[in-house]
Amino acid sequence: MSAGRRLIVTVGVMVATLMQVLDTTIANVAMPHMQATLSATQESVAWVLTSYILASAIATPLAGWLDDRLGRRTLFTICAGGFTIASALCGAAPSLTAMVAARVLQGLFGAMLMPLSQAVLLDVYPVEKRAQAITLWSMTTMLGPIMGPILGGVITQSFNWRWVFYVNIPFGLFATVVLWLLLPSGRSMTRRFDMFGFALLATGLASMQLLLDRGTQKDWFDSTEIIIEAGVAVGAVWMFVVHTLTARAPLLPRALFRDRNFLIANSLTLIIFGVTYSSQALMAPMLQQLLHYNTTQAGTLMAPRGLGVLISIMISGRLSGIVENRIQIAFGLICLIVGQGMASNFDLMMEGKTVALASFVGGLGNGFVMMPLTMIVFLGLSPALRTDGAALVGLIRNLAGSISIAVGGALAAHSVQVVHSELGEHITMQSMPMLDPRLVEQAGHVGGMAAALVDAEVNRQALMIAYINDFRLTMWIGMIVLPLVLIIRPVRARGEVPTPVME
């Protein structure tokens, strides 16, 4: 493939990937506006997010099999075009039911864009330039989720929430045309579909996502529904693991799991993405609820994380082949630990620059960790395993986000209750005589307002401490996983000729 054609293909691939990663977070800030327009309750409108995550999680493992059956150009074009049409349907949705149906379609088509983009870039670039291709891909996939809420807030405030989806249409059309015209037409391959394995995995993932999304609403394991979903998830995933180890042609090739680096890198990806997503999910409400920043101001204070990611990925790409990947990962983890340590020292009187600096340091860590991890995962895989490997990595990233956000929210809610009780123990008639019930009663309305103000301040302090506890926990998680870097084997890019699909 000529250099000019490769450049245009790269732009088309990156545009398609950016659409998908942005849509995992860009719609979040528009949820209150959707709720009003679609006449939905707070619980029912959450299905706009849940339906997308569920569909994406279920469809992602199919990427490798469909790639073999349809050929990469055909599958990529169908997914890019389908995602564009689904985005238009989301923007035009007249009701909540129509919106959820369109989001399901968006999740089904979008699930395959990330693994396909990775596989295409590794195929069209020669071995000596694959590190550059991975650098570009990593920048897109890391910046997308971080910048999504900021762009979503700006678009929603400047226009309306429907344009959060309509903005995909011109970019989607461009990507679809470029991919169809310039990607080489590949040969399809005969590959048996593991229906039983797919059914087990889909059931396990769907149950897990429902458990995580509805756990807070249903008070977790005090709910029969959550207990059932947990049981189904554990049972289905366990059966899928056994089936994968024993089946003649499993859904996910067993060769992926024989690669020690692949397993370790994905374990680190699960944990590190979990720390990142959890921190981002907690930071936004903290800035708005406790420090009283609006959506745009909160997004601006969190934007330095994206700048840190961009800088560190560019530096990491330049250092590839000069500095060993394990050293870069260790340095990135240390930056993440420092960033979360800074966040664990937040207080209610801090300035915005304190948040911006912590976000920037954490962003540096993200880039220095994820860029080398991506290289370790994919430069060591044979071409035949790239799409399946990319699909599994994408699935792990989605799970990391779902699990960490749900667990972080649950821990924060529990911590608020505990801290509120502990702080309340120190508010006595001796420490605050003005709260003597007799004085409050005598003061009438003013006394009641004073008591309410004290309770509100206790709640505010308890919530701040809960956020700090979560940030401190993520800091310790980073310190615990740091030794895993030592057991990663150094890896060099394979020198195979690209797969026949890309001839």
N, C-alpha and C positions, 0 to 999 in steps of 0.2 A: 504494500500500500504506500502511495506517495506521501511525502511529508504534508503537502497541502490538504489532501483528502483526509489524512489522519487527524489534522488539526480541526477540520470541520466536524468529523465524527466525534472527536473529543468534546467539542462545544455542545453538540447535540446530546451526547451521553450525560454530560454534566448538568445540562438544563433539565433533563428528565429526572435525574437523581435529586437535584435541588428542589424540584416540585414536590417530590415524595417526602423528603426529610422535613421540609418546611411545614407540610400539612400535618405532621405529627404533633405540632405545638401551636401553629399559627391561629387555629380556630379557638383555642382555649379562652383567650381574652374576650372573644365575641359572644361567649355563652350567655351572659345576661341579656344581651340584645336579642339573641335568637329566642330566648325564653319568652320575651315579651311579644315578639312578632308571631311566633308559632303557637302562642297560647298554651305553653307547656309549664308543668311544675318543675321545681328545682331537681327533683328526683328523676323525672322522665326525660328532661333535656340532657341529662348526663349520658343517655344512650347515644347521643350524637358522637361522643368520644368513644364510648364503650364499643359501639358497633364497628367503628373503624379499626380499633385495636384488635377486636376479636377476629374480624375478617382477615386482617393482615397477618395475624399470628397463625391462623389456620392455613392460609394460602402459601406462606413463605416456604415450607418444606417441599412444595410441589415444583419449585423452580428448576431443580436439576432434571427431573423426569420430563417436564414439558419442554425444556431446552433440547433434550435428546430427541423427543418426538417431533417437534415442530421446526426445529432449527432456530438459531439465535436471532437472526434478522426478523423472521416472522413473529416470534414470541415477543421480542422487544418492541416491535412496531405495534402489535396488538395491545400490549400493556400500556404503552405511552398514549396511544389513541384512546383506549378505554378509560384511562385515568382522566384525560382531558374532558371526555364526554361526561363522565361521572361528576367532575368538578362543576361543569355547567349545570347539571341537574341539581347539585347541592345548592348552588346560588339561586336557582329558580324555584326551589322547593316551596310549595304553598302550605304544607302542613308538616307536623313532626314525623308522621309515618313516612311521608315522601322523603324527608331529609334523612331519616335513618336508613331507608332503602338505598338512597344514593350514596351514603357514606359506606355502606357495605360494599357496593360496587367499587367505590374508590379504594377501599382497603384491599379488595381482591386483586385489582389490577396493579395497585401501587406496591404490593408486597414483593413483586418480582423485579421491580426497577432497580433496587439497590444491588442485589446479587448479580443481575445481568450486566449492570454498568461496570462492576468490578471485573467480571470475566472478560468483557469486551476490551477494556483498557489493557489488561494483561496480555491479550491475544494480539492486539494491533501494534503494540510497542515492542521493539526489539529488547533483548535481555538487558542491554546496557542502559536503557532508558526507562525500565519498569519502575525504578525507585522514584523517578520524576512523576510517572503516571499515578503511583500510589500516593505521592505527596498531594497532588491535585485532588484526587478522590477523597483523601482524608480531610482536606480543608473543607470541601463541600459538605461532607457528612457530619463533621463536627460543628461547623458554623451554623448549619441549617436549624437544628433544634434550639440553639442559643438565640439566634436572631428572630426565630419565628414569633415569639410573644411580642417583641418590639415592633416588628412589621405589622402584626395583627392589630396591635393597639393603634398605630398610626393610621392604617387603612380604615379601621372601624370608626375612629374619631373624625377622619377627613371625609369619608363617604358614608358607607353603611356596611353591616356585617356581610352582606351578600358578595361584596367585592373581594372579600377574603378568598372566595372560591373562584370568582370570575377572572381574577388576575392570572390564574393558571392557563386560561384558554389560549392566548397568543403564544405563550412559551411552549405549551403542549403541542400545538399545531406545528410549530417550528421543529421541535424534537422529532415528532412523528414523521414528517416529510424527510428530514435529514437521515434518520435511521433507515427508512425504507429505500431511499435512493443510493446511499453510500455504503451501507454495511454489505459485505459480500453475502450472497445467498448460500447458505450452508445446507449440507445433507442431513436429513433426519435419520435417527438411529432407532433400531428396534430395542426396546427396553421394557421388560415386564413391570407393570404397575403393582406395587404392594398395597392393595386396597385395605387389607386387614391392618397393616402397620399405620397407614394414613388415618384410618378410622380411630385407632387407639390414640395416636398423637393428637388428632383434632379434638377428640373428646377430652383428653387431659388438659390441653391448652385452653379450650373453651371454659372448662370448669374452673381452672386456675384464674383466668381473667375475670370471670364472674365473681369468684370469691374475693379477689383483690379490689375490684371496682365497687362491690356492694357491701364489703365487710364493715366499713365505717357506718353506713346507713343502718345496717342490721345488728349493730353491736357485736360484731364478730361471732365468737363461738357460743354466745348466748342464744344464737339463732339456729333453728333446725336447718334452714336453707343453707347456711354457711357450712355447717357440719357435713351435710350431704355433698355439697360441692367440693369440700376438702377431701372427703373419702373417695369420690369419683376421680378427682385429679390425681391423687396418690396411686390409686389402683390402676388407672389407665396408663400413667407414665411408667410405672413398674412393669406392667405387661408389655409396653412398647420396648423397654430396654431388653427384656428377656427375648422378645420376638426378634429384635435387631441382631442379637447375638446368635440366634439359632436359625433364622430364616435363610433360604437359599439366595434370594435376591431382595434384601431389605430396602425400605424407602431411602434411608441414608446409608451410603456405602460404609462397610465396616473399616475400610482402609483409612478413613478419616480419623478414627479413634485409636489407630495404632501409632499415630504420630504424637509423640510426647509433647513436642512444642505446640502442636495444634490444641491439645487439651489444656496445657498450662496457660497459653495465651488467651484462650476463650474463658478460662476461669478468672483470669485477671480482668478481662473485658467485662464480664458479668459484675464483678465487684466495683471496678473503677467507674463504669457507666452508672452503676447504682448510686455511688457516692455523688457523681455529678448531677444526675437527674434529681436525686433527693435534695441536694443543696439548692438547686435552681427552683424546685417546687416550693421550698420553705422560704427562700429569700424574698420572692415577690410578695406574698401576703404579709411578711414581716415588715417590709418597707411601707406597704400601703396601710395596714391596720395599726401598726404601732408608731411608725415615724411619720405617717400622714402624707406620704408622697402620692401623687396621682400616677396613673398607668404609664404615661410617657416619661415622667421623672424616674419612676422605678426602673423602667426599661433602660434609661440612659445610664443609671448607676450600675446596672448589671452588664451593660454592653462591653466594658473593658475585658470581661471574660472572653468574649469573641476575639478581641484584639490580641489577647494573650495566646489564644489558640492559634490564630493566624501566624503570629511571629514565631512561635515555637515549632509549628509544623514546617515552616519554611527553613528554619535553622536546622531542624532534625533531618529534613531531606538533603540539605547540603552536607551534613555530617555523615550521611549514610555511606558506608564503605571506609570511612576514616575513623569514626568512633564506634566501638562495638555497641550493638543494639541494647544489650543488657545494661550498659552504663547509662545510656540515654533513658531507659525505662526507670532505673533506680533514681536518677536525677529528677525525672518527672514525678515520681511518687513522692519524693521529698518535697517538691514544690506543692503538690496537692496537700500533703500533710501540713505544711506551713500555712497554706491558704485557709484550710479548715481550722487550724489553730487560731489564726487571726479572727475568723468568724466566731469562734467560741469565746472571744473576748469582747464581742459587741455589747453595747449598752444603749439605754434609751436616750442618752444625751450625745451620742456620737455624731460626727459630721458625715456628710455623704462621701467625702473622699476616703474615709476609712473603709466603707463598703466597696467602693471602686477599686481600691488597692487590693483588698482580699480577693475580689473577683478576678483581677488581672493575674495575680499570682496563681490562683487555681486554674485559670485558663492556660497559663504557661505549662503547668503540670499536665493538663489534659493532652496538649499537643505532643509533649515529649514522651508521654506514655503510649498514646494510641497510634502514633505514626510508626514507631518501631514494632509495636505489637502487630499491626496490619502487615508489615513486611515479613515478620516471622511466620505469620499464618499463611500468607499466600505465595511468597517467593519459594517456600519449601514444598508447595503442593504441585502435583503433576497436573497438566492441563485438563485431563479427564475429570479431575475432582474439584476444579475451581468453582463451578457454579453451585454444586452441592455444598462446598465449604463456605462460599459467600452467603448462601441461603441460611446455613446454620448460624453463622456469625450475626446476620441480621436478626434472626429469631432470638438469639441470646441478648442482643442489644434491646429489643422490645421488651423481653422479660425483665431485664435489669431495670428499665424504666418503670414498668408496672409494679414490680415487687418493691422497689426502693421507695417509690412515692407513697404506696399504700402503707408500708411499714413505718416510714418516716412520719406520715400523718397520724397513724395510730399511736406511735410512741409520744408524739407531741401532745395529742389529746390526753393521754394517760398522765403525762408529766404535768400538764396544767392542773389536773385534779389534785395530784399529790402535793405539788408546790403550793397551790392555793390553800390546802388544808394546813400545811406547815407554816405558811406565813400568817394564816388566820389565828394560829395558836399564840402568836406574839401580840395580837391586838386585844388587849384587856382594858378593864377600867383603870388599872394602875398606869399602863403605858399611854392610854388615850382617855382621860377622864370625861372628855366631852361626849363620848359615846355611851355614857351611862344611860340605860333605858329611860330613867326618870327625867333626865335632862333632855333627851331626844323628844320625849313625849311633851314636855313643857314647851319646847321650842316649836312644836307643831310642824308645819310644812318645811321650815328651814332646817329643823333637826333631821327630818327624813331625808332631805337633800344631802345633808352632811354625811349621813350614814351611807347613802347610795354612792357618794363620791369616794368615800374610803374603800367601799367594796369594788368600785370600778378600778381604782388604783391598784388594789391587790390583784385583781384579774389581769391588769396590764403587766404588772411585774411578773406574775406567774407565767404568762404567755411568753414573755421575753426569756425567762429562765428556761422554759421548755424548748424554745428554738436553740438557745445556747447549748443545752444538753444534747440535742440532735447533732449540732455541728461538732461537738466534742466527740460524740460516738463515731462519726464518720472519720474524724482525725485518727482515732485509735484503730479503726478498721484498716486505714491506709498503712499504719505502722505494723499491724499484724501480718499483712500480705507482702510487705517489702521483702522478706527472705525468699519468697517464691521465685524472685528474679534469678537467684543463684542457680536454680536447677534448669533454667532454659539453656538449650544448646545453641551455640552460634550457628547461623544458617546463611547459605549463599543462594542466590537466585538460580533456579534450574535453567539449564540452557537448552531445553527442548524446543523443537520447532513448534510454532503455534498449531493448535488443533485443526483438523480438517475443516471444521465448521467455518473457519475464517480464511480459507484459501481464496 
